[in-house]
């Protein structure tokens, strides 16, 4: 029995309604249905005082191509009616191209341009002590020189240094510390001294929060800083945390434990209370498994509110919440009081050192698109806080948002989805129907690990994209968009984005697989929009040629699928790889090709400049050959 899918719903909860009815043109004119804005080279940034040219294409092409350009903040960037953006001051800005009721947006980052460094001088310490951390400084000329400094030492057995210039003495000796900025560098010698003398007092340094299974080594600080720091360690509760003779703490179980260090040299006693949070999932206790997953992940999934400027009756623009969705934290950076930026929690010595937590949250493009401002809803404190859209992808429904906060929120990890199977249990978290239902959890199974659904991503009425999804039956509703689909280890296997809905269909939800998401995050975090691969061929589907034979393009006996190459664009990737007219492309990266869209789908997974390969199995002259193209 054939069923017609009546609607594909992007699961976004909105405070307004969209009509799908087509509008007729005025006086016979063709009514614009969609606008697509592009930038030169897919660039999404411009320096202060510089320009970036945008282009707008209106669909259908018979409609007027004249658009009205506008900037939502002329103090950051202006845009001419020819689509030329000029940076005014550093910040983020939304540029809109509008014609009739159709519009599109592009988000541009304006930055202060730096100049090459002419001189670099390392400042700070000439000597430190074993097991002492110090931060070296530097002076650059001119003042607006590029501050991207690379640090290194010539002997990592004596000392190590991070990219913030924080130097840790490991054993006595001398190291040469080098800082490089562009083509300019400076090197200084730092002596690492052995400790000596009895301490007047000692202090313990370490992370105050740990997860069960983690380890960290505590450091004993002394007064004076050069004193001996050997100590005896003990834990108040070894069911929570243990500590060995070297000060290495292992988190064992949920609770709080006090670690005590007693100086071996008469410097007294120091204590550090450590809270252990146990997020491990017990898969042998089925009645508790789902509860444990939700407890471990709920405070990593938050609401995303899309605010847009709305014209009031008084003629002024006012921010109004237009829609909400969900998002999940997947990364945190720690800004320390000394200005250092730590990217890995294992390199963080103490949460007390943190000035600001910088969070990266992944959500759907359709949740944030069109926004003039974003806010993150923190359900545990019932508060919305400002956030910033970094960038979203043009094809995959993924966006990266950044926000700051003054407390630690746990990022979730992405799972390996290469071996997903139908029937595996999953949990969906999000904000269905509004923030008042935040942290709602639903349970289901993977219905199918890999589905492809054709999509028109540019509004021209032609499907140009066939993204991959995980099909599942965990209930998702408006407001779940951008929320995670989790496995029973509490890991992200996908980002929920849409569902099928009709009177005859129930529980058909779709999630963007984690391997596709993680492939894009590095680009979007850096305000880059990936450029997808192009092959450079014209093809016919073999099955179409079998149904309607064409003597110009004869299909060899025994070939029942594939794409018959009609022509190859000179100088294209296909031409460089040796594809020829008359070839039949049978497979792309092991995927059998029955439809042109399937080849396009494989190409769209490849990002130009990434080094990704497209491996083609090609039928030629009675046999098959392999052609490997690297992008």
DOKOL-956310 format. One record per residue (C-alpha): residue in one letter; x, z, y; residue number from 1. Coordinates in Angstrom, 3 decimals, decimal comma. Layout:
N
REC   resn         xx         zz         yy   resi
REC      A          X          Z          Y    NUM
...
This chain:
631
REC   resn         xx         zz         yy   resi
REC      X      0,000      0,000      0,000      1
REC      X      1,439     -1,014      3,359      2
REC      X      1,153      1,474      6,189      3
REC      X      1,545      0,632      9,820      4
REC      X      3,578      3,087     11,862      5
REC      X      1,475      3,660     14,948      6
REC      X      4,052      5,455     17,065      7
REC      X      7,666      6,473     17,176      8
REC      X      7,845      9,636     19,233      9
REC      X     10,959     10,788     21,009     10
REC      X     10,409     14,490     20,569     11
REC      X     10,586     15,400     24,230     12
REC      X      8,155     17,826     25,824     13
REC      X      7,228     16,456     29,249     14
REC      X      5,127     17,634     32,144     15
REC      X      3,882     14,110     32,761     16
REC      X      2,345     11,304     30,706     17
REC      X      3,574      7,734     30,311     18
REC      X      1,222      4,838     29,799     19
REC      X      2,143      2,083     27,386     20
REC      X     -0,295     -0,400     28,906     21
REC      X      1,335     -3,567     30,293     22
REC      X      0,764     -4,296     33,933     23
REC      X     -0,051     -7,755     35,125     24
REC      X      1,997     -9,407     37,837     25
REC      X      0,867     -9,874     41,414     26
REC      X     -0,258    -13,409     42,269     27
REC      X      0,994    -14,645     38,922     28
REC      X      4,475    -13,142     39,307     29
REC      X      6,146    -11,767     36,196     30
REC      X      6,030     -7,981     36,219     31
REC      X      9,418     -6,304     35,580     32
REC      X      9,380     -4,174     32,419     33
REC      X     12,910     -2,806     32,333     34
REC      X     16,113     -2,541     34,350     35
REC      X     19,587     -2,081     32,875     36
REC      X     22,448     -0,886     35,080     37
REC      X     26,051     -1,597     34,115     38
REC      X     29,394     -0,902     35,772     39
REC      X     32,608     -2,884     35,872     40
REC      X     34,489     -2,233     32,631     41
REC      X     31,899      0,405     31,684     42
REC      X     33,662      2,768     34,126     43
REC      X     31,705      5,870     35,151     44
REC      X     34,005      7,296     37,846     45
REC      X     35,345      6,379     41,257     46
REC      X     37,895      7,985     43,574     47
REC      X     36,993      9,323     47,002     48
REC      X     37,193      6,441     49,455     49
REC      X     37,202      3,804     46,698     50
REC      X     34,404      1,573     45,421     51
REC      X     32,821      0,655     42,094     52
REC      X     30,602     -2,395     41,630     53
REC      X     27,379     -1,973     39,653     54
REC      X     25,165     -4,719     38,264     55
REC      X     21,462     -4,508     37,502     56
REC      X     19,647     -6,824     35,081     57
REC      X     15,849     -6,949     35,154     58
REC      X     13,817     -7,821     32,047     59
REC      X     12,129    -10,135     31,408     60
REC      X     14,644    -12,439     33,041     61
REC      X     11,816    -14,414     34,669     62
REC      X     10,983    -11,362     36,775     63
REC      X     12,493    -10,801     40,198     64
REC      X     16,122     -9,697     39,905     65
REC      X     16,089     -8,022     43,321     66
REC      X     16,388     -4,250     42,945     67
REC      X     16,467     -1,380     45,397     68
REC      X     19,556      0,797     45,000     69
REC      X     19,685      4,497     45,909     70
REC      X     21,935      7,538     45,512     71
REC      X     20,517     11,006     44,916     72
REC      X     23,328     12,492     47,031     73
REC      X     24,860     10,397     49,807     74
REC      X     27,304     13,214     50,548     75
REC      X     28,963     12,513     47,183     76
REC      X     28,559      8,727     46,953     77
REC      X     26,684      5,974     48,732     78
REC      X     25,440      2,713     47,266     79
REC      X     24,791     -0,549     49,083     80
REC      X     21,866     -2,826     48,367     81
REC      X     24,376     -5,002     46,572     82
REC      X     25,132     -2,200     44,101     83
REC      X     28,533     -1,246     45,562     84
REC      X     29,183      2,490     45,113     85
REC      X     31,590      4,236     47,486     86
REC      X     32,957      7,700     46,711     87
REC      X     32,597     10,205     49,569     88
REC      X     33,605     13,565     48,064     89
REC      X     34,205     15,008     44,614     90
REC      X     31,110     15,616     42,494     91
REC      X     28,545     13,954     40,251     92
REC      X     25,869     11,600     41,498     93
REC      X     22,943      9,617     40,092     94
REC      X     22,646      6,001     41,198     95
REC      X     19,233      4,358     40,685     96
REC      X     18,242      0,708     40,552     97
REC      X     14,494      0,204     40,926     98
REC      X     12,151     -2,749     41,021     99
REC      X      8,405     -2,204     41,027    100
REC      X      7,733      0,522     38,431    101
REC      X     10,872     -0,215     36,386    102
REC      X     14,127      1,604     36,994    103
REC      X     17,399      2,642     35,416    104
REC      X     20,072      5,161     36,258    105
REC      X     23,799      5,525     35,986    106
REC      X     25,739      8,744     36,512    107
REC      X     29,032      8,486     38,374    108
REC      X     31,753     11,112     38,790    109
REC      X     33,576     11,019     42,123    110
REC      X     37,053     12,541     42,023    111
REC      X     39,913     13,274     44,385    112
REC      X     42,698     10,807     43,715    113
REC      X     46,098     12,331     43,002    114
REC      X     49,501     10,856     43,675    115
REC      X     52,650     10,836     41,552    116
REC      X     54,815     13,950     41,686    117
REC      X     58,002     13,541     43,717    118
REC      X     59,453     16,951     42,857    119
REC      X     58,671     19,747     40,385    120
REC      X     60,177     23,229     40,303    121
REC      X     59,474     25,879     37,643    122
REC      X     58,995     29,355     39,065    123
REC      X     58,703     32,757     37,426    124
REC      X     60,779     34,679     34,909    125
REC      X     64,435     34,269     34,024    126
REC      X     64,159     36,793     31,196    127
REC      X     61,425     38,298     29,057    128
REC      X     61,325     40,535     25,999    129
REC      X     60,521     39,899     22,373    130
REC      X     56,730     40,004     21,795    131
REC      X     56,025     39,653     25,511    132
REC      X     53,695     37,043     27,007    133
REC      X     54,334     35,780     30,563    134
REC      X     53,002     32,854     32,532    135
REC      X     55,486     30,587     34,266    136
REC      X     54,508     28,909     37,498    137
REC      X     55,485     25,682     39,242    138
REC      X     55,602     24,068     42,668    139
REC      X     54,752     20,409     43,138    140
REC      X     55,506     18,028     45,971    141
REC      X     53,370     16,636     47,529    142
REC      X     50,494     19,129     47,480    143
REC      X     48,014     16,581     46,106    144
REC      X     50,306     15,551     43,250    145
REC      X     48,955     15,214     39,720    146
REC      X     48,861     18,704     38,197    147
REC      X     48,812     17,491     34,609    148
REC      X     51,879     19,409     33,446    149
REC      X     53,372     19,215     29,944    150
REC      X     55,382     22,253     28,833    151
REC      X     57,922     22,534     26,019    152
REC      X     60,825     24,685     24,777    153
REC      X     63,930     23,508     22,955    154
REC      X     63,844     26,205     20,250    155
REC      X     60,447     27,315     18,918    156
REC      X     62,039     29,964     16,705    157
REC      X     63,098     31,887     19,818    158
REC      X     59,980     31,348     21,958    159
REC      X     56,816     29,287     22,109    160
REC      X     54,937     27,991     25,132    161
REC      X     51,406     26,631     25,570    162
REC      X     50,170     23,976     27,960    163
REC      X     49,276     26,619     30,530    164
REC      X     52,947     27,607     30,820    165
REC      X     52,382     30,882     28,943    166
REC      X     55,651     31,807     27,230    167
REC      X     55,866     34,201     24,246    168
REC      X     59,191     35,658     23,168    169
REC      X     59,681     35,593     19,372    170
REC      X     63,283     36,750     18,892    171
REC      X     66,330     37,393     21,053    172
REC      X     68,176     34,338     22,346    173
REC      X     67,975     31,738     25,101    174
REC      X     65,538     28,843     25,410    175
REC      X     65,364     25,967     27,821    176
REC      X     61,854     25,553     29,178    177
REC      X     60,897     22,094     30,442    178
REC      X     57,905     21,079     32,563    179
REC      X     57,054     17,393     32,990    180
REC      X     54,699     15,756     35,483    181
REC      X     54,670     11,988     35,227    182
REC      X     58,278     10,856     35,563    183
REC      X     59,386     14,113     37,207    184
REC      X     60,608     17,179     35,322    185
REC      X     62,408     20,485     35,673    186
REC      X     64,186     22,662     33,123    187
REC      X     65,109     26,331     33,371    188
REC      X     66,824     28,717     30,977    189
REC      X     64,955     31,877     29,961    190
REC      X     66,649     34,699     28,085    191
REC      X     64,609     36,482     25,418    192
REC      X     65,854     40,069     25,299    193
REC      X     65,656     42,506     22,413    194
REC      X     63,585     45,577     23,168    195
REC      X     65,268     48,947     23,646    196
REC      X     64,435     52,496     24,727    197
REC      X     61,465     54,713     24,019    198
REC      X     58,127     53,834     25,593    199
REC      X     56,291     56,114     27,986    200
REC      X     53,003     54,715     26,715    201
REC      X     51,580     51,916     24,566    202
REC      X     48,514     49,663     24,703    203
REC      X     46,844     47,420     22,118    204
REC      X     46,007     43,804     22,921    205
REC      X     43,629     41,734     20,781    206
REC      X     40,230     40,051     20,611    207
REC      X     37,457     42,603     20,678    208
REC      X     35,021     40,387     18,727    209
REC      X     35,812     38,753     15,379    210
REC      X     33,882     36,938     12,685    211
REC      X     34,029     38,120      9,097    212
REC      X     36,876     36,335      7,342    213
REC      X     38,972     35,865     10,491    214
REC      X     42,426     37,302     11,054    215
REC      X     44,375     38,098     14,198    216
REC      X     47,649     39,825     15,010    217
REC      X     47,471     42,571     17,587    218
REC      X     50,262     42,983     20,139    219
REC      X     51,578     46,386     21,212    220
REC      X     52,309     46,445     24,935    221
REC      X     54,588     49,132     26,334    222
REC      X     55,346     50,921     29,538    223
REC      X     58,002     50,013     30,561    224
REC      X     57,667     46,430     29,319    225
REC      X     61,163     46,439     27,763    226
REC      X     60,568     49,465     25,501    227
REC      X     60,440     49,448     21,716    228
REC      X     56,951     48,574     20,472    229
REC      X     57,054     49,321     16,735    230
REC      X     53,915     51,185     15,632    231
REC      X     51,963     52,443     12,653    232
REC      X     48,484     50,946     12,331    233
REC      X     45,255     52,285     10,868    234
REC      X     41,577     51,297     10,737    235
REC      X     38,690     53,707     11,122    236
REC      X     36,538     51,696      8,683    237
REC      X     38,131     49,329      6,195    238
REC      X     34,729     48,014      5,107    239
REC      X     34,560     46,470      8,581    240
REC      X     38,206     45,608      9,318    241
REC      X     41,592     46,229      7,732    242
REC      X     44,994     46,210      9,408    243
REC      X     48,424     45,834      7,825    244
REC      X     51,834     47,205      8,827    245
REC      X     52,450     44,241     11,140    246
REC      X     49,244     44,738     13,101    247
REC      X     47,381     41,847     11,431    248
REC      X     43,666     42,633     11,432    249
REC      X     41,328     41,067      8,902    250
REC      X     37,588     41,135      9,609    251
REC      X     35,780     42,189      6,433    252
REC      X     32,136     42,994      7,160    253
REC      X     29,606     43,529      9,900    254
REC      X     30,066     46,553     12,141    255
REC      X     32,585     48,189     14,452    256
REC      X     35,996     49,578     13,585    257
REC      X     38,611     51,282     15,728    258
REC      X     42,185     50,146     15,197    259
REC      X     44,752     52,816     16,016    260
REC      X     48,419     52,159     16,782    261
REC      X     50,804     55,123     16,801    262
REC      X     54,174     54,491     18,415    263
REC      X     57,187     55,013     16,147    264
REC      X     59,222     55,905     19,209    265
REC      X     57,209     58,685     20,825    266
REC      X     55,085     56,470     23,049    267
REC      X     51,782     57,982     22,020    268
REC      X     48,682     56,327     20,576    269
REC      X     46,651     53,250     21,517    270
REC      X     43,213     52,233     20,224    271
REC      X     41,165     49,037     20,196    272
REC      X     37,545     48,848     19,103    273
REC      X     36,719     45,615     17,271    274
REC      X     33,211     44,373     16,572    275
REC      X     32,916     42,224     13,461    276
REC      X     30,017     39,791     13,268    277
REC      X     29,223     38,530      9,805    278
REC      X     27,823     35,003      9,897    279
REC      X     28,556     34,218      6,260    280
REC      X     25,670     32,860      4,222    281
REC      X     24,955     34,266      0,773    282
REC      X     23,697     31,303     -1,225    283
REC      X     23,195     33,459     -4,318    284
REC      X     20,483     35,522     -2,624    285
REC      X     17,873     32,855     -2,017    286
REC      X     15,355     35,171     -0,333    287
REC      X     17,911     36,030      2,369    288
REC      X     19,647     32,673      2,780    289
REC      X     17,290     31,160      5,333    290
REC      X     17,193     34,375      7,378    291
REC      X     20,979     34,476      7,475    292
REC      X     21,242     30,871      8,638    293
REC      X     18,816     31,509     11,496    294
REC      X     20,556     34,741     12,556    295
REC      X     23,927     32,978     12,509    296
REC      X     22,796     30,016     14,614    297
REC      X     19,843     30,937     16,844    298
REC      X     21,998     32,200     19,719    299
REC      X     23,897     28,907     19,798    300
REC      X     20,791     26,744     20,353    301
REC      X     19,266     26,722     23,833    302
REC      X     16,752     24,922     25,983    303
REC      X     17,642     22,029     28,292    304
REC      X     15,470     21,528     31,375    305
REC      X     15,386     18,161     33,189    306
REC      X     14,729     18,555     36,930    307
REC      X     14,024     15,556     39,162    308
REC      X     13,507     15,093     42,878    309
REC      X      9,795     14,626     43,593    310
REC      X      8,395     13,557     46,938    311
REC      X      6,098     16,240     48,327    312
REC      X      3,060     15,746     50,530    313
REC      X      5,223     16,820     53,452    314
REC      X      7,541     13,889     52,939    315
REC      X     10,433     15,938     51,525    316
REC      X     12,038     15,843     48,110    317
REC      X     11,828     18,902     45,911    318
REC      X     13,318     19,539     42,477    319
REC      X     10,632     19,781     39,824    320
REC      X     10,978     20,487     36,114    321
REC      X      9,867     17,233     34,489    322
REC      X     10,687     17,789     30,835    323
REC      X     12,470     20,059     28,400    324
REC      X     14,398     19,645     25,198    325
REC      X     16,958     21,496     23,130    326
REC      X     20,714     21,498     22,746    327
REC      X     23,427     23,194     20,721    328
REC      X     26,799     24,590     21,794    329
REC      X     29,656     23,041     19,855    330
REC      X     32,700     23,950     21,965    331
REC      X     33,894     26,627     24,399    332
REC      X     36,899     26,799     26,708    333
REC      X     38,116     30,101     28,097    334
REC      X     39,216     30,273     31,743    335
REC      X     41,467     33,305     32,153    336
REC      X     41,944     35,468     35,218    337
REC      X     45,444     34,010     35,683    338
REC      X     44,034     30,471     35,888    339
REC      X     44,955     29,466     32,331    340
REC      X     42,484     27,397     30,332    341
REC      X     42,480     28,212     26,620    342
REC      X     40,838     25,635     24,347    343
REC      X     40,981     27,458     21,001    344
REC      X     39,683     30,960     20,325    345
REC      X     42,665     31,621     18,061    346
REC      X     44,886     31,291     21,152    347
REC      X     42,788     33,816     23,068    348
REC      X     44,363     37,268     23,064    349
REC      X     41,481     39,258     24,512    350
REC      X     37,972     38,616     25,743    351
REC      X     38,829     40,970     28,616    352
REC      X     41,210     38,301     29,933    353
REC      X     38,376     35,768     30,304    354
REC      X     37,082     35,049     33,791    355
REC      X     34,611     32,280     32,870    356
REC      X     33,376     30,686     29,649    357
REC      X     33,015     26,894     29,833    358
REC      X     30,519     25,611     27,269    359
REC      X     29,949     22,111     25,913    360
REC      X     26,452     21,431     24,625    361
REC      X     25,219     18,326     22,824    362
REC      X     21,674     17,086     23,278    363
REC      X     19,752     13,792     23,398    364
REC      X     20,184     11,177     26,092    365
REC      X     16,427     10,983     26,530    366
REC      X     16,361     14,720     27,308    367
REC      X     18,701     14,393     30,313    368
REC      X     18,236     10,812     31,508    369
REC      X     16,802     10,512     34,995    370
REC      X     17,675     14,100     35,891    371
REC      X     18,799     15,089     39,368    372
REC      X     19,695     18,541     38,071    373
REC      X     19,888     20,236     34,676    374
REC      X     19,436     23,831     33,641    375
REC      X     20,111     25,617     30,368    376
REC      X     17,515     28,098     29,187    377
REC      X     19,146     31,161     27,604    378
REC      X     16,338     32,565     25,501    379
REC      X     18,026     35,871     24,741    380
REC      X     17,990     36,828     28,434    381
REC      X     14,993     34,645     29,425    382
REC      X     16,919     32,908     32,195    383
REC      X     17,714     29,355     33,302    384
REC      X     21,240     28,686     34,575    385
REC      X     22,712     25,538     36,220    386
REC      X     24,337     22,892     34,031    387
REC      X     26,064     19,570     34,576    388
REC      X     25,586     16,298     32,741    389
REC      X     28,995     14,906     31,793    390
REC      X     27,849     11,628     30,234    391
REC      X     25,575     10,010     27,680    392
REC      X     26,036      7,074     25,337    393
REC      X     24,340      3,753     25,967    394
REC      X     23,354      3,143     22,352    395
REC      X     23,189      6,426     20,434    396
REC      X     20,725      8,999     21,786    397
REC      X     23,458     11,542     22,516    398
REC      X     24,555     13,319     25,713    399
REC      X     27,091     16,019     26,550    400
REC      X     26,250     18,785     29,009    401
REC      X     28,575     21,428     30,424    402
REC      X     27,702     24,879     31,759    403
REC      X     29,443     28,136     32,619    404
REC      X     28,583     31,703     31,731    405
REC      X     30,089     35,175     31,845    406
REC      X     29,709     36,079     28,172    407
REC      X     30,713     34,698     24,805    408
REC      X     28,257     32,434     22,970    409
REC      X     29,220     31,203     19,526    410
REC      X     29,744     27,435     19,080    411
REC      X     28,478     25,891     15,861    412
REC      X     30,554     23,640     13,632    413
REC      X     29,701     20,121     12,500    414
REC      X     29,407     19,551      8,768    415
REC      X     30,828     16,734      6,695    416
REC      X     27,842     14,450      6,092    417
REC      X     29,574     11,884      3,900    418
REC      X     27,986     13,226      0,711    419
REC      X     24,487     14,210      1,830    420
REC      X     21,847     13,845     -0,850    421
REC      X     18,078     13,690     -0,857    422
REC      X     16,567     17,061     -1,686    423
REC      X     19,148     19,205      0,107    424
REC      X     17,571     22,012      2,138    425
REC      X     17,747     21,837      5,936    426
REC      X     16,637     23,934      8,906    427
REC      X     15,649     22,629     12,345    428
REC      X     16,007     24,844     15,439    429
REC      X     14,651     24,166     18,902    430
REC      X     11,974     24,716     21,522    431
REC      X      8,809     22,962     20,295    432
REC      X      6,183     22,635     23,032    433
REC      X      8,117     24,704     25,562    434
REC      X     10,567     27,523     26,153    435
REC      X      7,922     30,100     25,266    436
REC      X      8,480     28,948     21,669    437
REC      X     12,261     28,979     21,892    438
REC      X     14,382     29,508     18,778    439
REC      X     11,608     28,235     16,533    440
REC      X     12,891     27,442     13,052    441
REC      X     11,392     25,109     10,461    442
REC      X     12,530     24,367      6,941    443
REC      X     12,509     21,200      4,867    444
REC      X     14,614     18,872      2,781    445
REC      X     16,546     15,681      3,337    446
REC      X     14,086     12,919      2,484    447
REC      X     16,783     10,252      2,638    448
REC      X     20,395     10,655      3,816    449
REC      X     20,707      7,264      5,479    450
REC      X     18,008      5,288      7,256    451
REC      X     18,362      2,425      9,742    452
REC      X     15,681      1,915     12,383    453
REC      X     15,861     -1,147     14,681    454
REC      X     15,744     -0,339     18,388    455
REC      X     15,668     -2,140     21,716    456
REC      X     18,174     -0,175     23,822    457
REC      X     18,151     -2,334     26,955    458
REC      X     14,446     -3,017     27,363    459
REC      X     14,658     -6,800     27,026    460
REC      X     12,140     -6,822     24,179    461
REC      X     14,718     -7,730     21,524    462
REC      X     16,059     -5,230     18,988    463
REC      X     19,785     -5,021     19,662    464
REC      X     20,683     -1,889     17,756    465
REC      X     20,046     -0,423     14,313    466
REC      X     21,204      3,200     14,438    467
REC      X     21,731      5,363     11,396    468
REC      X     19,586      8,456     10,881    469
REC      X     19,056     11,272      8,428    470
REC      X     15,380     11,306      7,419    471
REC      X     14,006     14,802      6,759    472
REC      X     10,670     16,590      6,528    473
REC      X     11,458     19,753      8,528    474
REC      X      8,728     19,925     11,164    475
REC      X      9,919     18,857     14,605    476
REC      X      7,752     18,588     17,677    477
REC      X      8,006     17,800     21,395    478
REC      X     10,785     20,033     22,729    479
REC      X     12,912     19,842     19,579    480
REC      X     14,817     16,835     20,950    481
REC      X     18,542     17,529     21,000    482
REC      X     18,315     20,536     18,710    483
REC      X     20,380     20,759     15,534    484
REC      X     19,500     19,986     11,964    485
REC      X     21,420     22,578      9,928    486
REC      X     22,557     22,878      6,347    487
REC      X     22,435     26,197      4,496    488
REC      X     25,989     27,013      5,614    489
REC      X     24,729     27,108      9,210    490
REC      X     26,586     23,904     10,086    491
REC      X     25,256     20,990     12,134    492
REC      X     24,488     17,974      9,977    493
REC      X     22,570     16,119     12,676    494
REC      X     20,910     16,160     16,095    495
REC      X     17,119     15,786     15,966    496
REC      X     15,843     12,950     18,092    497
REC      X     12,570     11,354     16,926    498
REC      X      9,753     11,329     14,414    499
REC      X      7,134      8,882     13,179    500
REC      X      3,573      9,814     13,984    501
REC      X      0,221      8,391     12,998    502
REC      X     -2,943      9,467     11,229    503
REC      X     -1,390      8,385      7,934    504
REC      X      2,114      9,790      8,408    505
REC      X      3,341     13,360      8,423    506
REC      X      6,746     15,065      8,421    507
REC      X      8,954     12,026      8,983    508
REC      X     11,676     13,349     11,271    509
REC      X     14,977     11,673     12,070    510
REC      X     18,308     13,151     13,025    511
REC      X     21,527     11,494     14,236    512
REC      X     24,202     12,280     11,592    513
REC      X     27,061     14,550     12,641    514
REC      X     29,771     11,985     11,830    515
REC      X     28,271      9,626     14,413    516
REC      X     27,922     12,436     16,952    517
REC      X     31,490     13,718     16,586    518
REC      X     32,842     10,176     16,853    519
REC      X     31,318      9,948     20,345    520
REC      X     31,925     13,434     21,729    521
REC      X     35,576     12,897     22,654    522
REC      X     34,605      9,951     24,831    523
REC      X     31,564     11,511     26,468    524
REC      X     33,399     14,789     27,206    525
REC      X     35,884     12,743     29,247    526
REC      X     33,147     10,873     31,118    527
REC      X     33,803      7,696     29,154    528
REC      X     31,098      5,416     27,797    529
REC      X     32,345      3,737     24,622    530
REC      X     32,543     -0,062     24,483    531
REC      X     31,217     -1,346     21,158    532
REC      X     32,948     -4,018     19,114    533
REC      X     32,042     -7,716     19,272    534
REC      X     32,827    -10,118     16,429    535
REC      X     32,305    -13,515     18,053    536
REC      X     30,315    -15,541     15,525    537
REC      X     26,963    -17,287     15,301    538
REC      X     25,256    -16,823     11,936    539
REC      X     22,145    -17,573      9,939    540
REC      X     20,781    -15,163      7,375    541
REC      X     21,333    -16,522      3,864    542
REC      X     17,882    -15,451      2,738    543
REC      X     16,360    -17,513      5,574    544
REC      X     18,385    -20,538      4,483    545
REC      X     17,195    -20,035      0,913    546
REC      X     13,572    -19,921      2,043    547
REC      X     14,022    -22,893      4,397    548
REC      X     17,003    -24,939      3,169    549
REC      X     19,067    -26,817      5,738    550
REC      X     21,399    -29,561      4,466    551
REC      X     23,827    -28,777      7,271    552
REC      X     24,286    -25,257      5,916    553
REC      X     24,141    -25,404      2,102    554
REC      X     24,119    -22,044      0,324    555
REC      X     26,310    -22,082     -2,818    556
REC      X     24,621    -21,355     -6,116    557
REC      X     24,570    -17,657     -6,977    558
REC      X     24,756    -16,447     -3,357    559
REC      X     21,555    -14,553     -2,546    560
REC      X     22,519    -12,532      0,526    561
REC      X     24,974    -12,581      3,405    562
REC      X     25,386    -14,221      6,804    563
REC      X     26,273    -17,904      6,963    564
REC      X     28,796    -18,513      9,776    565
REC      X     27,678    -21,427     11,950    566
REC      X     30,385    -21,194     14,593    567
REC      X     33,274    -18,992     15,709    568
REC      X     34,011    -18,276     19,366    569
REC      X     37,582    -19,394     20,206    570
REC      X     39,833    -16,440     21,001    571
REC      X     37,343    -13,921     19,613    572
REC      X     38,114    -11,179     17,112    573
REC      X     36,598    -13,345     14,384    574
REC      X     38,852    -16,247     15,394    575
REC      X     41,927    -14,004     15,430    576
REC      X     41,046    -12,713     11,960    577
REC      X     40,641    -16,190     10,485    578
REC      X     36,866    -16,464     10,045    579
REC      X     35,708    -20,060      9,822    580
REC      X     32,494    -21,992     10,154    581
REC      X     31,001    -22,292      6,669    582
REC      X     32,136    -18,842      5,584    583
REC      X     29,512    -16,455      4,259    584
REC      X     30,019    -12,815      5,254    585
REC      X     28,788    -10,812      2,265    586
REC      X     29,742     -7,274      3,246    587
REC      X     30,932     -5,311      6,287    588
REC      X     32,704     -2,036      5,509    589
REC      X     31,201     -2,159      1,983    590
REC      X     27,656     -2,620      3,307    591
REC      X     25,806     -5,625      1,891    592
REC      X     24,521     -7,836      4,689    593
REC      X     21,026     -9,206      4,299    594
REC      X     20,104     -9,191      7,989    595
REC      X     22,037    -10,021     11,148    596
REC      X     21,088     -6,617     12,523    597
REC      X     23,001     -4,941      9,682    598
REC      X     26,262     -6,553     10,808    599
REC      X     25,472     -5,561     14,366    600
REC      X     24,858     -2,016     13,158    601
REC      X     28,321     -1,860     11,578    602
REC      X     29,919     -3,326     14,702    603
REC      X     28,148     -0,797     16,891    604
REC      X     29,818      2,036     14,958    605
REC      X     33,214      0,720     16,074    606
REC      X     34,567      1,651     19,476    607
REC      X     37,029     -0,708     21,128    608
REC      X     40,479      0,855     21,416    609
REC      X     39,861      3,440     18,694    610
REC      X     41,857      1,640     15,999    611
REC      X     38,747      1,478     13,800    612
REC      X     38,648     -1,318     11,250    613
REC      X     35,953     -3,777     10,241    614
REC      X     36,567     -4,884      6,663    615
REC      X     34,707     -8,060      5,806    616
REC      X     34,102     -9,464      2,327    617
REC      X     33,802    -13,209      2,816    618
REC      X     32,748    -15,999      0,422    619
REC      X     34,855    -19,136      0,903    620
REC      X     35,597    -22,141     -1,336    621
REC      X     34,094    -20,636     -4,477    622
REC      X     35,685    -17,209     -4,213    623
REC      X     35,770    -14,069     -2,073    624
REC      X     38,459    -12,993      0,374    625
REC      X     38,907     -9,870      2,480    626
REC      X     39,404    -10,022      6,237    627
REC      X     40,428     -6,846      8,080    628
REC      X     39,868     -6,636     11,837    629
REC      X     41,282     -3,743     13,867    630
REC      X     39,677     -2,841     17,202    631
